[in-house]
């Protein structure tokens, strides 16, 4: 029997994987016209790069070296890596002439004393990194192996944006510009793991009247899909059959918001004919590198695809789904691993948009299609735990999606004579944020510095912290049409883009917070 646990407010655990989620940008249907930005904003932005471009890179290196990954049982006040990052941020704030306040999970770095505020929302925690998949230590800024790239965990998501925002504020302060809004940079320390402490902080803290989240993409994001999840356990069943080729392992993936780069399968009692068949099939998967390691009559198959943020599955190559399809078509005995492989092949396949998952797939004209990807397949005591990450646009209610999900799962269970354990769903709310008063200003800043005529708002895969703030719009740091690397095993930002972000953030702050002369 399916254990049906459906909750729309279970943020404490499942929002642990909420993060900046770039999906193919979809332009708004309403045209926005933009006025030119001020000469003051342009001059200040150019000054930021000429004066502090090199310093921003040095400061980025100092932040990247802290492994600010969530650890069970530890908080930003007890984890030495987070303590070190906050110490670094405090020292940098003092050096740049900015005020600093530590509230545990939240750090506030500001310029100005006005009661009116411009909020700038970022985060200091990062996703895990598999060091074996990086050329150098992911927690050391690498400027050498690929000239022109700043490589390291957090360079794009989100330590790079923190640094550029701080130096933008310094440039404004150095010029002696008079503020009509305090510029307040918020650095949250658990965006990638748990939103509850931020929600608790906002219960007693008054956020800015207008906010910018620099944790997504350009030109300006006005719609985000809802981060969603389906999770269950395929129970332990029969062991391998003696004398019959049996699949005894099928695993892959690291965390819920990353398209898995690697997958692993093990087959026992295999013969040479089947080995040859699998190797021939592998040739039809050019995006995946397979290794076939044979010891006696046991074969281990390793798949190496391409990791990416799970909100943009089209930018990656899912090693789990490809491994499932490599092994499809052979009647494996019903081991736990074989049932897991069968589920992925039958219910998901190589599709990206729930094409095979019952009736849950759908699309919104602005926000685009709902995406669905298996992101973590791991062995647990009761069997194999399957985590499926979805990005939900407007168009269907959570109740409808839940009913359709359980119907699809029920049909698969009946067809395969199996009962899943601990089936659990979470449906994050999509959000449209197209009425913020600073929308056209941000579009104008982007248009000027990017050289784009009449840029328009876009929708992304969701979900950033902007959903928790009034009049919040996401503004960079990734350019439209450029692959987002934030959750990949090759995270980087180009030096050129890093400097362009410094210009655009500086200009935006001037336009929104500096008193006109």
Secondary structure, 3 states (H helix, E strand, C coil): CCCCEECCCCHHHHHHHCCCCCCCCEECCCCCCCCCCCHHHHHHHHHHHHHHHHHHHHHHHHHHCCCCCCCCCCCCCCCHHHHHHHHHHHHHHHHHCCEEEECCCEEEEEECCCCCEEEEEEECCCCCCCHHHCCCCCCCCECCCCCCEEECCCCCCCHHHHHHHHHHHHHHHHCCCCECCEEEEEEECCCCCCCHHHHHHHHHCCCCCEEEECCEECCCEEEECEEEEEEEEEECCECCCCCCCEEEEEEECCCCCEECCEEEEEEECCCHHHHHHHHHHHCCCCCCEEEEEEECCEEEEEEECECEEHHHHHHCECHHHHHHHHCCCCCCCCEHHHHHHHHHHHHCCCCCCCCCCCCCCCEECCCEECEEEEEEEEEECCEEEEEEEEEECCCCCHHHHHHHHHHHHHHHHHHHCCCCEEEEEEECCCEECCCCCCHHHHHHHHHHHHCCCCCCCEEECCCCHHHHCCCEEECCEECCCCCCCCCCCCCEEEHHHHHHHHHHHHHHHHHHHECCC
